[in-house]
Amino acid sequence: MPIYKETYHNWYGRLKENPLTWWVIGKTGIGLVIGKSKALLILLFIASSIPFFVRAVQIYLVTKVGDTSTIIQGVKGLTIDTEFFAGFLQGQMFFLILIIILTGAGLIAQERRYKALSVYFSKPVSFWDYVGGKFIIVAFYAFLVTLLPGLLLFIIKVLLSTDLTFLKTYYWIPFAMLAYGVISIVTLGGLMLALSSAAKGTGSAAVVFIVILMFPDILSKILSRIPEVGIFSIQSSLKQTGAFLFGIPKPYEFVVYGAIFMLMGVIGLSFVILQAKIKPTEVIK
């Protein structure tokens, strides 16, 4: 009986990559974060919504009742203008930092710890797909505590107004909020992902993130006679940039362009760290 030798041939075809791979990774990750930290997320969203409802009530009282109302003295002299919306977004910075730590500290650190990156890159997933998907997770939750309530407040004010005077005067505020929100989320979210990729665990990534945010602020207060030191603080640079975007008085004495370059440097450094720590495995065809 003849014996035949079975041979295998290499496949020289071309794998078809899915242009929405990053969206699949992000959408799946959003659901996983909810499953793991549902109670903490609910508490954080409740706490972050309190300033929104306070501001919404203020808008209603100022717009519909007026400054002469004796119902609540808190609206006396309150003006719904640029500083009102800028102050709200800057006040949400605390919740933004918390939500980024909660959702982003373990996104990459846990997968590196359990060597799960090979699972992603065993399929046609690029560096941009992976990082983009992870960033979508952080950005989604960050959007819920910053831009979404800010834009809703603007819409509430427009709907409560009896004419289009407010809209004609401050039509550009949503664009300023979007710009400030995107800069804040990209800077802080990108930094968190970079630290998560370089850390050995969720806790260490969160601690280093907090230290990077807090230490320059403490140093700038100690060296208050040298205002330029504040430029090395990410939070101070974000506030200075936000004041520039909204056209309100700058809270610090250092130049706004220095703050912008500082934030660009943080984004660039985060990208370099991510590229160094996340190296896709070549797919064998």
Contacts in CASP RR format, 6 or more apart in sequence:
PFRMAT RR
TARGET T0000
AUTHOR 0000-0000-0000
METHOD contacts of the structure
MODEL  1
MPIYKETYHNWYGRLKENPLTWWVIGKTGIGLVIGKSKALLILLFIASSI
PFFVRAVQIYLVTKVGDTSTIIQGVKGLTIDTEFFAGFLQGQMFFLILII
ILTGAGLIAQERRYKALSVYFSKPVSFWDYVGGKFIIVAFYAFLVTLLPG
LLLFIIKVLLSTDLTFLKTYYWIPFAMLAYGVISIVTLGGLMLALSSAAK
GTGSAAVVFIVILMFPDILSKILSRIPEVGIFSIQSSLKQTGAFLFGIPK
PYEFVVYGAIFMLMGVIGLSFVILQAKIKPTEVIK
10 285 0 8 1.000
11 285 0 8 1.000
12 285 0 8 1.000
13 285 0 8 1.000
15 124 0 8 1.000
15 283 0 8 1.000
15 285 0 8 1.000
16 124 0 8 1.000
17 124 0 8 1.000
17 126 0 8 1.000
18 24 0 8 1.000
18 124 0 8 1.000
21 124 0 8 1.000
21 125 0 8 1.000
21 126 0 8 1.000
21 129 0 8 1.000
22 128 0 8 1.000
22 129 0 8 1.000
22 130 0 8 1.000
22 132 0 8 1.000
22 133 0 8 1.000
22 136 0 8 1.000
23 133 0 8 1.000
23 136 0 8 1.000
25 120 0 8 1.000
25 125 0 8 1.000
25 129 0 8 1.000
25 130 0 8 1.000
25 132 0 8 1.000
25 133 0 8 1.000
25 134 0 8 1.000
25 136 0 8 1.000
26 132 0 8 1.000
26 133 0 8 1.000
26 134 0 8 1.000
26 136 0 8 1.000
26 137 0 8 1.000
26 140 0 8 1.000
27 136 0 8 1.000
29 133 0 8 1.000
29 137 0 8 1.000
30 136 0 8 1.000
30 137 0 8 1.000
30 140 0 8 1.000
30 141 0 8 1.000
33 41 0 8 1.000
33 103 0 8 1.000
33 137 0 8 1.000
33 141 0 8 1.000
34 41 0 8 1.000
37 102 0 8 1.000
37 103 0 8 1.000
40 102 0 8 1.000
41 102 0 8 1.000
41 141 0 8 1.000
44 95 0 8 1.000
44 98 0 8 1.000
44 99 0 8 1.000
44 102 0 8 1.000
44 145 0 8 1.000
45 144 0 8 1.000
45 145 0 8 1.000
47 95 0 8 1.000
48 92 0 8 1.000
48 95 0 8 1.000
48 99 0 8 1.000
48 145 0 8 1.000
48 149 0 8 1.000
49 149 0 8 1.000
51 88 0 8 1.000
51 91 0 8 1.000
51 92 0 8 1.000
51 149 0 8 1.000
52 88 0 8 1.000
52 149 0 8 1.000
52 150 0 8 1.000
52 152 0 8 1.000
52 153 0 8 1.000
55 84 0 8 1.000
55 88 0 8 1.000
55 153 0 8 1.000
56 152 0 8 1.000
56 153 0 8 1.000
56 156 0 8 1.000
58 74 0 8 1.000
58 75 0 8 1.000
58 78 0 8 1.000
58 80 0 8 1.000
59 80 0 8 1.000
59 153 0 8 1.000
59 156 0 8 1.000
59 157 0 8 1.000
59 160 0 8 1.000
60 156 0 8 1.000
60 160 0 8 1.000
61 69 0 8 1.000
61 71 0 8 1.000
61 72 0 8 1.000
61 75 0 8 1.000
62 75 0 8 1.000
62 78 0 8 1.000
62 79 0 8 1.000
62 80 0 8 1.000
63 80 0 8 1.000
63 157 0 8 1.000
63 160 0 8 1.000
63 161 0 8 1.000
64 160 0 8 1.000
65 71 0 8 1.000
65 75 0 8 1.000
66 75 0 8 1.000
67 75 0 8 1.000
67 76 0 8 1.000
67 77 0 8 1.000
67 78 0 8 1.000
69 75 0 8 1.000
78 84 0 8 1.000
80 157 0 8 1.000
80 166 0 8 1.000
81 170 0 8 1.000
82 170 0 8 1.000
82 173 0 8 1.000
82 176 0 8 1.000
82 246 0 8 1.000
82 247 0 8 1.000
82 248 0 8 1.000
83 246 0 8 1.000
83 248 0 8 1.000
85 150 0 8 1.000
85 153 0 8 1.000
85 154 0 8 1.000
85 173 0 8 1.000
85 176 0 8 1.000
85 177 0 8 1.000
85 246 0 8 1.000
86 176 0 8 1.000
86 180 0 8 1.000
86 242 0 8 1.000
86 243 0 8 1.000
86 246 0 8 1.000
86 248 0 8 1.000
88 149 0 8 1.000
88 150 0 8 1.000
88 153 0 8 1.000
89 146 0 8 1.000
89 150 0 8 1.000
89 177 0 8 1.000
89 180 0 8 1.000
89 181 0 8 1.000
90 239 0 8 1.000
90 242 0 8 1.000
92 145 0 8 1.000
92 146 0 8 1.000
92 149 0 8 1.000
93 184 0 8 1.000
93 235 0 8 1.000
93 238 0 8 1.000
93 239 0 8 1.000
95 145 0 8 1.000
95 146 0 8 1.000
96 142 0 8 1.000
96 145 0 8 1.000
96 146 0 8 1.000
96 184 0 8 1.000
96 185 0 8 1.000
96 188 0 8 1.000
97 188 0 8 1.000
97 213 0 8 1.000
99 141 0 8 1.000
99 142 0 8 1.000
99 144 0 8 1.000
99 145 0 8 1.000
100 138 0 8 1.000
100 141 0 8 1.000
100 142 0 8 1.000
100 188 0 8 1.000
100 189 0 8 1.000
100 192 0 8 1.000
100 209 0 8 1.000
101 192 0 8 1.000
101 206 0 8 1.000
101 209 0 8 1.000
101 210 0 8 1.000
102 141 0 8 1.000
103 137 0 8 1.000
103 138 0 8 1.000
103 141 0 8 1.000
103 142 0 8 1.000
104 134 0 8 1.000
104 137 0 8 1.000
104 138 0 8 1.000
104 189 0 8 1.000
104 192 0 8 1.000
104 193 0 8 1.000
104 196 0 8 1.000
104 205 0 8 1.000
105 192 0 8 1.000
105 195 0 8 1.000
105 196 0 8 1.000
105 199 0 8 1.000
105 202 0 8 1.000
105 203 0 8 1.000
105 205 0 8 1.000
105 206 0 8 1.000
105 209 0 8 1.000
106 196 0 8 1.000
106 201 0 8 1.000
106 202 0 8 1.000
106 205 0 8 1.000
107 134 0 8 1.000
107 137 0 8 1.000
107 138 0 8 1.000
107 193 0 8 1.000
107 196 0 8 1.000
108 134 0 8 1.000
108 193 0 8 1.000
108 196 0 8 1.000
108 197 0 8 1.000
108 277 0 8 1.000
108 278 0 8 1.000
109 196 0 8 1.000
109 197 0 8 1.000
109 199 0 8 1.000
109 200 0 8 1.000
109 201 0 8 1.000
109 202 0 8 1.000
109 204 0 8 1.000
109 205 0 8 1.000
110 116 0 8 1.000
110 201 0 8 1.000
110 202 0 8 1.000
111 117 0 8 1.000
111 120 0 8 1.000
112 197 0 8 1.000
112 277 0 8 1.000
113 200 0 8 1.000
113 201 0 8 1.000
117 130 0 8 1.000
117 278 0 8 1.000
117 281 0 8 1.000
118 281 0 8 1.000
120 130 0 8 1.000
121 130 0 8 1.000
121 280 0 8 1.000
121 281 0 8 1.000
121 283 0 8 1.000
122 281 0 8 1.000
122 283 0 8 1.000
123 283 0 8 1.000
124 283 0 8 1.000
125 280 0 8 1.000
126 280 0 8 1.000
127 274 0 8 1.000
127 275 0 8 1.000
127 278 0 8 1.000
127 279 0 8 1.000
127 280 0 8 1.000
130 278 0 8 1.000
130 280 0 8 1.000
131 193 0 8 1.000
131 274 0 8 1.000
131 278 0 8 1.000
134 193 0 8 1.000
135 189 0 8 1.000
135 190 0 8 1.000
135 193 0 8 1.000
138 185 0 8 1.000
138 189 0 8 1.000
138 190 0 8 1.000
138 192 0 8 1.000
138 193 0 8 1.000
139 185 0 8 1.000
139 189 0 8 1.000
142 184 0 8 1.000
142 185 0 8 1.000
142 188 0 8 1.000
142 189 0 8 1.000
143 185 0 8 1.000
146 181 0 8 1.000
146 184 0 8 1.000
146 185 0 8 1.000
147 177 0 8 1.000
147 178 0 8 1.000
147 181 0 8 1.000
150 177 0 8 1.000
151 174 0 8 1.000
151 177 0 8 1.000
154 170 0 8 1.000
154 173 0 8 1.000
154 174 0 8 1.000
154 177 0 8 1.000
157 166 0 8 1.000
158 166 0 8 1.000
158 167 0 8 1.000
161 167 0 8 1.000
173 246 0 8 1.000
176 242 0 8 1.000
176 245 0 8 1.000
176 246 0 8 1.000
176 247 0 8 1.000
179 245 0 8 1.000
180 238 0 8 1.000
180 241 0 8 1.000
180 242 0 8 1.000
180 245 0 8 1.000
180 246 0 8 1.000
183 238 0 8 1.000
183 241 0 8 1.000
183 242 0 8 1.000
183 263 0 8 1.000
184 238 0 8 1.000
186 267 0 8 1.000
187 234 0 8 1.000
187 238 0 8 1.000
187 263 0 8 1.000
187 266 0 8 1.000
187 267 0 8 1.000
188 234 0 8 1.000
190 267 0 8 1.000
190 270 0 8 1.000
190 274 0 8 1.000
191 209 0 8 1.000
191 212 0 8 1.000
191 234 0 8 1.000
191 266 0 8 1.000
191 270 0 8 1.000
192 205 0 8 1.000
192 209 0 8 1.000
193 270 0 8 1.000
193 274 0 8 1.000
194 269 0 8 1.000
194 270 0 8 1.000
194 271 0 8 1.000
194 273 0 8 1.000
194 274 0 8 1.000
194 277 0 8 1.000
195 205 0 8 1.000
195 208 0 8 1.000
195 209 0 8 1.000
195 212 0 8 1.000
195 273 0 8 1.000
196 202 0 8 1.000
196 205 0 8 1.000
197 273 0 8 1.000
197 274 0 8 1.000
197 277 0 8 1.000
197 278 0 8 1.000
198 205 0 8 1.000
198 273 0 8 1.000
198 277 0 8 1.000
199 205 0 8 1.000
199 208 0 8 1.000
212 234 0 8 1.000
213 233 0 8 1.000
213 234 0 8 1.000
213 235 0 8 1.000
216 229 0 8 1.000
216 230 0 8 1.000
216 232 0 8 1.000
216 233 0 8 1.000
216 234 0 8 1.000
216 236 0 8 1.000
217 233 0 8 1.000
217 235 0 8 1.000
217 236 0 8 1.000
219 229 0 8 1.000
219 230 0 8 1.000
219 232 0 8 1.000
219 233 0 8 1.000
220 229 0 8 1.000
220 230 0 8 1.000
220 232 0 8 1.000
220 233 0 8 1.000
220 236 0 8 1.000
223 229 0 8 1.000
227 252 0 8 1.000
227 253 0 8 1.000
227 254 0 8 1.000
228 254 0 8 1.000
230 236 0 8 1.000
230 237 0 8 1.000
230 252 0 8 1.000
230 254 0 8 1.000
231 237 0 8 1.000
231 254 0 8 1.000
231 258 0 8 1.000
231 259 0 8 1.000
231 262 0 8 1.000
232 262 0 8 1.000
234 262 0 8 1.000
234 263 0 8 1.000
234 266 0 8 1.000
236 251 0 8 1.000
236 252 0 8 1.000
236 259 0 8 1.000
237 258 0 8 1.000
237 259 0 8 1.000
237 260 0 8 1.000
237 262 0 8 1.000
237 263 0 8 1.000
238 259 0 8 1.000
238 263 0 8 1.000
239 251 0 8 1.000
239 252 0 8 1.000
240 250 0 8 1.000
240 251 0 8 1.000
240 252 0 8 1.000
240 254 0 8 1.000
240 256 0 8 1.000
240 259 0 8 1.000
241 256 0 8 1.000
241 259 0 8 1.000
241 260 0 8 1.000
241 263 0 8 1.000
243 249 0 8 1.000
243 250 0 8 1.000
243 251 0 8 1.000
243 256 0 8 1.000
244 250 0 8 1.000
244 256 0 8 1.000
244 259 0 8 1.000
250 256 0 8 1.000
END
